[in-house]
């Protein structure tokens, strides 16, 4: 399921670029019409003209400019360097997870879960730092929130992360988000108010309050979901352990009964006859599945067989005078003499 999470994250990135391309095509086709230019300014803003020009000259643009355009329009706004880093982290994370489970010297498999948490934390940290430090976008706070939501949901449902590490993951990234969001809002308010901005005004602003409440309640929702998911996973694990333990106990009891039956039969019958009986029982079990039973005889014919009849004089009075164990020892020694 961890590999599904990595694949889902890669799919989200690819879908983000596809969305950016389709969005640019649609807006570019609309903004290319001078009669609809005012509508483009209302919907997209001043960048509508830039989008229209980029779409019109799409075939002539270098690959780097095409990527920069898609990155600017996309929801996550990955720079080329960060996109290359993520493209390397995802296969490395998959390989480390597979290696941890396959390598026989790694006895404690919780290292695989710690690796998943670490990889997701590194991805989220790099993407949030990229948005706040290297992307000139007024919507960087919304985009960083999208990063938290995507990776938080993937880590919750596709990693098997316990509740406590998940809470630590969310708290650390929330602290990073707030630490970068306040300067970003401060810079944005300073541009709007000609340099008259302060941290107090930022914290009291409606946008900051909305983002703070959204982050808080989404964190509560994901943490509660992590708790119930962890609880359900533990119950499934304990039930699986109990079932395996019961199965092993049943197998041990069955093997023990089979050994006792074989030992008992070998004390009565020759070993070759016991093997034939067991083979015949296995054949009957297979034939019962097809509702067709065929019996076969296990009797054997022997030539040159002699039979000795002997009467032990005074055996009854001897048995009354000694204990049963002594009688059995005496008979066993006597039969060995006869056999010899």
Secondary structure by P-SEA (a helix, b strand, c coil): caaaaaaaaaaaaaaaaaaaaaaaaaaaaaaccccaaaaaaaacccaaaaaaaaaaacccccaaaaaaaaaaaccccccaaaaaaaaaaaaaaaaaaaaaaacccccccaaaaaaaaaaaaaaaaaaaaaaaccccccaaaaaaaaaaaaaaaaaaccccccaaaaaaaaaaaaaaaaaaaaaaaaaaaaaaacccccaaaaaacaaaaaaaaaaaaaaaaaaaaaaaaaaaaaaaaaaaaaaaaaaaaaaaaaaaaaaaaaaaaaacccaaaaaaaaaaaaaaaaaaaacbbbbbbcbbbbcbbbbbbbbbcaaaaaaaaccaaaaaaaaaaaaaaaac
